[in-house]
Amino acid sequence: MAEYTSNRPRAYSNPHKRAIRQLLAAEACEPMARRMAAEHPERFKFHPTTWGKFPDGTDKIIIGGYTPTNELAGEHVVLLCSFHNNDVTWSQFQVMIVLLQSFIESLTV
């Protein structure tokens, strides 16, 4: 069986250099995420996410970092969450599930 090798460099290919974390945030945490990315661009890349609802009340979430290409696959992802009520908690759980099914390297919540 042939061994699989990726053309994409590993996030920690240089042990002396820290990997850039792909940063996503709940609506309540977005200002903090923007500050983190602005103050530490060498450590974080922020991907804005749209948190909305369809008229019937179901979630309409457009996760940043997926269009036009998936920039999150194989990357270390940080998700800043706010669990201040059940509605937003369940919405963020849905985003976590999508992220974990998207072949990310790691997820820090």
Phi and psi in radians as a Rosetta constraint file:
Dihedral C 1 N 2 CA 2 C 2 CIRCULARHARMONIC -1.296 0.35
Dihedral N 2 CA 2 C 2 N 3 CIRCULARHARMONIC 2.504 0.35
Dihedral C 2 N 3 CA 3 C 3 CIRCULARHARMONIC -1.442 0.35
Dihedral N 3 CA 3 C 3 N 4 CIRCULARHARMONIC 2.375 0.35
Dihedral C 3 N 4 CA 4 C 4 CIRCULARHARMONIC -1.410 0.35
Dihedral N 4 CA 4 C 4 N 5 CIRCULARHARMONIC 2.252 0.35
Dihedral C 4 N 5 CA 5 C 5 CIRCULARHARMONIC -2.257 0.35
Dihedral N 5 CA 5 C 5 N 6 CIRCULARHARMONIC 2.364 0.35
Dihedral C 5 N 6 CA 6 C 6 CIRCULARHARMONIC -1.676 0.35
Dihedral N 6 CA 6 C 6 N 7 CIRCULARHARMONIC 2.522 0.35
Dihedral C 6 N 7 CA 7 C 7 CIRCULARHARMONIC -1.353 0.35
Dihedral N 7 CA 7 C 7 N 8 CIRCULARHARMONIC -0.288 0.35
Dihedral C 7 N 8 CA 8 C 8 CIRCULARHARMONIC -1.381 0.35
Dihedral N 8 CA 8 C 8 N 9 CIRCULARHARMONIC 2.272 0.35
Dihedral C 8 N 9 CA 9 C 9 CIRCULARHARMONIC -1.176 0.35
Dihedral N 9 CA 9 C 9 N 10 CIRCULARHARMONIC 2.527 0.35
Dihedral C 9 N 10 CA 10 C 10 CIRCULARHARMONIC -1.188 0.35
Dihedral N 10 CA 10 C 10 N 11 CIRCULARHARMONIC 2.612 0.35
Dihedral C 10 N 11 CA 11 C 11 CIRCULARHARMONIC -1.083 0.35
Dihedral N 11 CA 11 C 11 N 12 CIRCULARHARMONIC -0.582 0.35
Dihedral C 11 N 12 CA 12 C 12 CIRCULARHARMONIC -1.948 0.35
Dihedral N 12 CA 12 C 12 N 13 CIRCULARHARMONIC 0.687 0.35
Dihedral C 12 N 13 CA 13 C 13 CIRCULARHARMONIC -1.129 0.35
Dihedral N 13 CA 13 C 13 N 14 CIRCULARHARMONIC -0.490 0.35
Dihedral C 13 N 14 CA 14 C 14 CIRCULARHARMONIC -1.953 0.35
Dihedral N 14 CA 14 C 14 N 15 CIRCULARHARMONIC 1.918 0.35
Dihedral C 14 N 15 CA 15 C 15 CIRCULARHARMONIC -1.129 0.35
Dihedral N 15 CA 15 C 15 N 16 CIRCULARHARMONIC -0.272 0.35
Dihedral C 15 N 16 CA 16 C 16 CIRCULARHARMONIC -1.630 0.35
Dihedral N 16 CA 16 C 16 N 17 CIRCULARHARMONIC -0.091 0.35
Dihedral C 16 N 17 CA 17 C 17 CIRCULARHARMONIC -2.024 0.35
Dihedral N 17 CA 17 C 17 N 18 CIRCULARHARMONIC 2.288 0.35
Dihedral C 17 N 18 CA 18 C 18 CIRCULARHARMONIC -1.349 0.35
Dihedral N 18 CA 18 C 18 N 19 CIRCULARHARMONIC 2.460 0.35
Dihedral C 18 N 19 CA 19 C 19 CIRCULARHARMONIC -1.313 0.35
Dihedral N 19 CA 19 C 19 N 20 CIRCULARHARMONIC 2.576 0.35
Dihedral C 19 N 20 CA 20 C 20 CIRCULARHARMONIC -1.318 0.35
Dihedral N 20 CA 20 C 20 N 21 CIRCULARHARMONIC 2.310 0.35
Dihedral C 20 N 21 CA 21 C 21 CIRCULARHARMONIC -1.617 0.35
Dihedral N 21 CA 21 C 21 N 22 CIRCULARHARMONIC 2.349 0.35
Dihedral C 21 N 22 CA 22 C 22 CIRCULARHARMONIC -1.436 0.35
Dihedral N 22 CA 22 C 22 N 23 CIRCULARHARMONIC 2.173 0.35
Dihedral C 22 N 23 CA 23 C 23 CIRCULARHARMONIC -1.931 0.35
Dihedral N 23 CA 23 C 23 N 24 CIRCULARHARMONIC 2.160 0.35
Dihedral C 23 N 24 CA 24 C 24 CIRCULARHARMONIC -2.131 0.35
Dihedral N 24 CA 24 C 24 N 25 CIRCULARHARMONIC 2.717 0.35
Dihedral C 24 N 25 CA 25 C 25 CIRCULARHARMONIC -2.595 0.35
Dihedral N 25 CA 25 C 25 N 26 CIRCULARHARMONIC 2.554 0.35
Dihedral C 25 N 26 CA 26 C 26 CIRCULARHARMONIC -1.141 0.35
Dihedral N 26 CA 26 C 26 N 27 CIRCULARHARMONIC 2.798 0.35
Dihedral C 26 N 27 CA 27 C 27 CIRCULARHARMONIC -0.962 0.35
Dihedral N 27 CA 27 C 27 N 28 CIRCULARHARMONIC -0.714 0.35
Dihedral C 27 N 28 CA 28 C 28 CIRCULARHARMONIC -1.210 0.35
Dihedral N 28 CA 28 C 28 N 29 CIRCULARHARMONIC -0.374 0.35
Dihedral C 28 N 29 CA 29 C 29 CIRCULARHARMONIC -1.801 0.35
Dihedral N 29 CA 29 C 29 N 30 CIRCULARHARMONIC 0.021 0.35
Dihedral C 29 N 30 CA 30 C 30 CIRCULARHARMONIC -1.063 0.35
Dihedral N 30 CA 30 C 30 N 31 CIRCULARHARMONIC -0.720 0.35
Dihedral C 30 N 31 CA 31 C 31 CIRCULARHARMONIC -1.030 0.35
Dihedral N 31 CA 31 C 31 N 32 CIRCULARHARMONIC -0.696 0.35
Dihedral C 31 N 32 CA 32 C 32 CIRCULARHARMONIC -1.149 0.35
Dihedral N 32 CA 32 C 32 N 33 CIRCULARHARMONIC -0.704 0.35
Dihedral C 32 N 33 CA 33 C 33 CIRCULARHARMONIC -1.108 0.35
Dihedral N 33 CA 33 C 33 N 34 CIRCULARHARMONIC -0.743 0.35
Dihedral C 33 N 34 CA 34 C 34 CIRCULARHARMONIC -1.096 0.35
Dihedral N 34 CA 34 C 34 N 35 CIRCULARHARMONIC -0.701 0.35
Dihedral C 34 N 35 CA 35 C 35 CIRCULARHARMONIC -1.119 0.35
Dihedral N 35 CA 35 C 35 N 36 CIRCULARHARMONIC -0.766 0.35
Dihedral C 35 N 36 CA 36 C 36 CIRCULARHARMONIC -1.037 0.35
Dihedral N 36 CA 36 C 36 N 37 CIRCULARHARMONIC -0.786 0.35
Dihedral C 36 N 37 CA 37 C 37 CIRCULARHARMONIC -1.191 0.35
Dihedral N 37 CA 37 C 37 N 38 CIRCULARHARMONIC -0.633 0.35
Dihedral C 37 N 38 CA 38 C 38 CIRCULARHARMONIC -1.230 0.35
Dihedral N 38 CA 38 C 38 N 39 CIRCULARHARMONIC -0.695 0.35
Dihedral C 38 N 39 CA 39 C 39 CIRCULARHARMONIC -1.416 0.35
Dihedral N 39 CA 39 C 39 N 40 CIRCULARHARMONIC -0.422 0.35
Dihedral C 39 N 40 CA 40 C 40 CIRCULARHARMONIC -2.372 0.35
Dihedral N 40 CA 40 C 40 N 41 CIRCULARHARMONIC 1.104 0.35
Dihedral C 40 N 41 CA 41 C 41 CIRCULARHARMONIC -1.127 0.35
Dihedral N 41 CA 41 C 41 N 42 CIRCULARHARMONIC -0.349 0.35
Dihedral C 41 N 42 CA 42 C 42 CIRCULARHARMONIC -1.337 0.35
Dihedral N 42 CA 42 C 42 N 43 CIRCULARHARMONIC -0.230 0.35
Dihedral C 42 N 43 CA 43 C 43 CIRCULARHARMONIC -1.969 0.35
Dihedral N 43 CA 43 C 43 N 44 CIRCULARHARMONIC -0.492 0.35
Dihedral C 43 N 44 CA 44 C 44 CIRCULARHARMONIC -2.328 0.35
Dihedral N 44 CA 44 C 44 N 45 CIRCULARHARMONIC 2.446 0.35
Dihedral C 44 N 45 CA 45 C 45 CIRCULARHARMONIC -2.134 0.35
Dihedral N 45 CA 45 C 45 N 46 CIRCULARHARMONIC 2.033 0.35
Dihedral C 45 N 46 CA 46 C 46 CIRCULARHARMONIC -1.517 0.35
Dihedral N 46 CA 46 C 46 N 47 CIRCULARHARMONIC 2.359 0.35
Dihedral C 46 N 47 CA 47 C 47 CIRCULARHARMONIC -2.091 0.35
Dihedral N 47 CA 47 C 47 N 48 CIRCULARHARMONIC 1.881 0.35
Dihedral C 47 N 48 CA 48 C 48 CIRCULARHARMONIC -1.112 0.35
Dihedral N 48 CA 48 C 48 N 49 CIRCULARHARMONIC 2.486 0.35
Dihedral C 48 N 49 CA 49 C 49 CIRCULARHARMONIC -2.102 0.35
Dihedral N 49 CA 49 C 49 N 50 CIRCULARHARMONIC 2.442 0.35
Dihedral C 49 N 50 CA 50 C 50 CIRCULARHARMONIC -1.714 0.35
Dihedral N 50 CA 50 C 50 N 51 CIRCULARHARMONIC 2.121 0.35
Dihedral C 50 N 51 CA 51 C 51 CIRCULARHARMONIC -1.915 0.35
Dihedral N 51 CA 51 C 51 N 52 CIRCULARHARMONIC 1.902 0.35
Dihedral C 51 N 52 CA 52 C 52 CIRCULARHARMONIC -2.459 0.35
Dihedral N 52 CA 52 C 52 N 53 CIRCULARHARMONIC -3.044 0.35
Dihedral C 52 N 53 CA 53 C 53 CIRCULARHARMONIC -2.338 0.35
Dihedral N 53 CA 53 C 53 N 54 CIRCULARHARMONIC 2.502 0.35
Dihedral C 53 N 54 CA 54 C 54 CIRCULARHARMONIC -1.312 0.35
Dihedral N 54 CA 54 C 54 N 55 CIRCULARHARMONIC 2.855 0.35
Dihedral C 54 N 55 CA 55 C 55 CIRCULARHARMONIC -0.971 0.35
Dihedral N 55 CA 55 C 55 N 56 CIRCULARHARMONIC -0.489 0.35
Dihedral C 55 N 56 CA 56 C 56 CIRCULARHARMONIC -1.465 0.35
Dihedral N 56 CA 56 C 56 N 57 CIRCULARHARMONIC 0.012 0.35
Dihedral C 56 N 57 CA 57 C 57 CIRCULARHARMONIC 1.690 0.35
Dihedral N 57 CA 57 C 57 N 58 CIRCULARHARMONIC -0.117 0.35
Dihedral C 57 N 58 CA 58 C 58 CIRCULARHARMONIC -1.335 0.35
Dihedral N 58 CA 58 C 58 N 59 CIRCULARHARMONIC 2.755 0.35
Dihedral C 58 N 59 CA 59 C 59 CIRCULARHARMONIC -1.179 0.35
Dihedral N 59 CA 59 C 59 N 60 CIRCULARHARMONIC 2.440 0.35
Dihedral C 59 N 60 CA 60 C 60 CIRCULARHARMONIC -2.188 0.35
Dihedral N 60 CA 60 C 60 N 61 CIRCULARHARMONIC 1.535 0.35
Dihedral C 60 N 61 CA 61 C 61 CIRCULARHARMONIC -1.941 0.35
Dihedral N 61 CA 61 C 61 N 62 CIRCULARHARMONIC 2.192 0.35
Dihedral C 61 N 62 CA 62 C 62 CIRCULARHARMONIC -1.962 0.35
Dihedral N 62 CA 62 C 62 N 63 CIRCULARHARMONIC 1.847 0.35
Dihedral C 62 N 63 CA 63 C 63 CIRCULARHARMONIC -1.394 0.35
Dihedral N 63 CA 63 C 63 N 64 CIRCULARHARMONIC 2.256 0.35
Dihedral C 63 N 64 CA 64 C 64 CIRCULARHARMONIC -1.205 0.35
Dihedral N 64 CA 64 C 64 N 65 CIRCULARHARMONIC 2.665 0.35
Dihedral C 64 N 65 CA 65 C 65 CIRCULARHARMONIC 1.658 0.35
Dihedral N 65 CA 65 C 65 N 66 CIRCULARHARMONIC 0.058 0.35
Dihedral C 65 N 66 CA 66 C 66 CIRCULARHARMONIC -1.890 0.35
Dihedral N 66 CA 66 C 66 N 67 CIRCULARHARMONIC -0.298 0.35
Dihedral C 66 N 67 CA 67 C 67 CIRCULARHARMONIC -2.204 0.35
Dihedral N 67 CA 67 C 67 N 68 CIRCULARHARMONIC 2.460 0.35
Dihedral C 67 N 68 CA 68 C 68 CIRCULARHARMONIC -1.364 0.35
Dihedral N 68 CA 68 C 68 N 69 CIRCULARHARMONIC -0.277 0.35
Dihedral C 68 N 69 CA 69 C 69 CIRCULARHARMONIC -2.257 0.35
Dihedral N 69 CA 69 C 69 N 70 CIRCULARHARMONIC 2.801 0.35
Dihedral C 69 N 70 CA 70 C 70 CIRCULARHARMONIC -1.367 0.35
Dihedral N 70 CA 70 C 70 N 71 CIRCULARHARMONIC 1.814 0.35
Dihedral C 70 N 71 CA 71 C 71 CIRCULARHARMONIC -1.538 0.35
Dihedral N 71 CA 71 C 71 N 72 CIRCULARHARMONIC -0.053 0.35
Dihedral C 71 N 72 CA 72 C 72 CIRCULARHARMONIC -1.706 0.35
Dihedral N 72 CA 72 C 72 N 73 CIRCULARHARMONIC -0.403 0.35
Dihedral C 72 N 73 CA 73 C 73 CIRCULARHARMONIC -1.032 0.35
Dihedral N 73 CA 73 C 73 N 74 CIRCULARHARMONIC 2.281 0.35
Dihedral C 73 N 74 CA 74 C 74 CIRCULARHARMONIC 1.349 0.35
Dihedral N 74 CA 74 C 74 N 75 CIRCULARHARMONIC 0.083 0.35
Dihedral C 74 N 75 CA 75 C 75 CIRCULARHARMONIC -1.879 0.35
Dihedral N 75 CA 75 C 75 N 76 CIRCULARHARMONIC 2.837 0.35
Dihedral C 75 N 76 CA 76 C 76 CIRCULARHARMONIC -1.517 0.35
Dihedral N 76 CA 76 C 76 N 77 CIRCULARHARMONIC 2.188 0.35
Dihedral C 76 N 77 CA 77 C 77 CIRCULARHARMONIC -2.044 0.35
Dihedral N 77 CA 77 C 77 N 78 CIRCULARHARMONIC 2.381 0.35
Dihedral C 77 N 78 CA 78 C 78 CIRCULARHARMONIC -1.969 0.35
Dihedral N 78 CA 78 C 78 N 79 CIRCULARHARMONIC 2.244 0.35
Dihedral C 78 N 79 CA 79 C 79 CIRCULARHARMONIC -2.059 0.35
Dihedral N 79 CA 79 C 79 N 80 CIRCULARHARMONIC 1.963 0.35
Dihedral C 79 N 80 CA 80 C 80 CIRCULARHARMONIC -1.489 0.35
Dihedral N 80 CA 80 C 80 N 81 CIRCULARHARMONIC 2.105 0.35
Dihedral C 80 N 81 CA 81 C 81 CIRCULARHARMONIC -2.011 0.35
Dihedral N 81 CA 81 C 81 N 82 CIRCULARHARMONIC 2.763 0.35
Dihedral C 81 N 82 CA 82 C 82 CIRCULARHARMONIC -2.343 0.35
Dihedral N 82 CA 82 C 82 N 83 CIRCULARHARMONIC 2.059 0.35
Dihedral C 82 N 83 CA 83 C 83 CIRCULARHARMONIC -1.863 0.35
Dihedral N 83 CA 83 C 83 N 84 CIRCULARHARMONIC 0.842 0.35
Dihedral C 83 N 84 CA 84 C 84 CIRCULARHARMONIC -1.400 0.35
Dihedral N 84 CA 84 C 84 N 85 CIRCULARHARMONIC -0.262 0.35
Dihedral C 84 N 85 CA 85 C 85 CIRCULARHARMONIC -2.708 0.35
Dihedral N 85 CA 85 C 85 N 86 CIRCULARHARMONIC 2.910 0.35
Dihedral C 85 N 86 CA 86 C 86 CIRCULARHARMONIC -1.102 0.35
Dihedral N 86 CA 86 C 86 N 87 CIRCULARHARMONIC -0.639 0.35
Dihedral C 86 N 87 CA 87 C 87 CIRCULARHARMONIC -1.061 0.35
Dihedral N 87 CA 87 C 87 N 88 CIRCULARHARMONIC -0.898 0.35
Dihedral C 87 N 88 CA 88 C 88 CIRCULARHARMONIC -1.238 0.35
Dihedral N 88 CA 88 C 88 N 89 CIRCULARHARMONIC -0.528 0.35
Dihedral C 88 N 89 CA 89 C 89 CIRCULARHARMONIC -1.080 0.35
Dihedral N 89 CA 89 C 89 N 90 CIRCULARHARMONIC -0.838 0.35
Dihedral C 89 N 90 CA 90 C 90 CIRCULARHARMONIC -1.133 0.35
Dihedral N 90 CA 90 C 90 N 91 CIRCULARHARMONIC -0.665 0.35
Dihedral C 90 N 91 CA 91 C 91 CIRCULARHARMONIC -1.057 0.35
Dihedral N 91 CA 91 C 91 N 92 CIRCULARHARMONIC -0.749 0.35
Dihedral C 91 N 92 CA 92 C 92 CIRCULARHARMONIC -1.232 0.35
Dihedral N 92 CA 92 C 92 N 93 CIRCULARHARMONIC -0.581 0.35
Dihedral C 92 N 93 CA 93 C 93 CIRCULARHARMONIC -1.069 0.35
Dihedral N 93 CA 93 C 93 N 94 CIRCULARHARMONIC -0.681 0.35
Dihedral C 93 N 94 CA 94 C 94 CIRCULARHARMONIC -1.088 0.35
Dihedral N 94 CA 94 C 94 N 95 CIRCULARHARMONIC -0.715 0.35
Dihedral C 94 N 95 CA 95 C 95 CIRCULARHARMONIC -1.137 0.35
Dihedral N 95 CA 95 C 95 N 96 CIRCULARHARMONIC -0.715 0.35
Dihedral C 95 N 96 CA 96 C 96 CIRCULARHARMONIC -1.031 0.35
Dihedral N 96 CA 96 C 96 N 97 CIRCULARHARMONIC -0.739 0.35
Dihedral C 96 N 97 CA 97 C 97 CIRCULARHARMONIC -1.104 0.35
Dihedral N 97 CA 97 C 97 N 98 CIRCULARHARMONIC -0.785 0.35
Dihedral C 97 N 98 CA 98 C 98 CIRCULARHARMONIC -1.054 0.35
Dihedral N 98 CA 98 C 98 N 99 CIRCULARHARMONIC -0.781 0.35
Dihedral C 98 N 99 CA 99 C 99 CIRCULARHARMONIC -1.053 0.35
Dihedral N 99 CA 99 C 99 N 100 CIRCULARHARMONIC -0.792 0.35
Dihedral C 99 N 100 CA 100 C 100 CIRCULARHARMONIC -1.191 0.35
Dihedral N 100 CA 100 C 100 N 101 CIRCULARHARMONIC -0.397 0.35
Dihedral C 100 N 101 CA 101 C 101 CIRCULARHARMONIC -1.558 0.35
Dihedral N 101 CA 101 C 101 N 102 CIRCULARHARMONIC 0.014 0.35
Dihedral C 101 N 102 CA 102 C 102 CIRCULARHARMONIC -1.808 0.35
Dihedral N 102 CA 102 C 102 N 103 CIRCULARHARMONIC 0.348 0.35
Dihedral C 102 N 103 CA 103 C 103 CIRCULARHARMONIC 1.073 0.35
Dihedral N 103 CA 103 C 103 N 104 CIRCULARHARMONIC 0.662 0.35
Dihedral C 103 N 104 CA 104 C 104 CIRCULARHARMONIC -1.338 0.35
Dihedral N 104 CA 104 C 104 N 105 CIRCULARHARMONIC 2.747 0.35
Dihedral C 104 N 105 CA 105 C 105 CIRCULARHARMONIC -1.283 0.35
Dihedral N 105 CA 105 C 105 N 106 CIRCULARHARMONIC -0.778 0.35
Dihedral C 105 N 106 CA 106 C 106 CIRCULARHARMONIC -2.734 0.35
Dihedral N 106 CA 106 C 106 N 107 CIRCULARHARMONIC 2.771 0.35
Dihedral C 106 N 107 CA 107 C 107 CIRCULARHARMONIC -2.280 0.35
Dihedral N 107 CA 107 C 107 N 108 CIRCULARHARMONIC 2.169 0.35
Dihedral C 107 N 108 CA 108 C 108 CIRCULARHARMONIC -1.982 0.35
Dihedral N 108 CA 108 C 108 N 109 CIRCULARHARMONIC 2.174 0.35
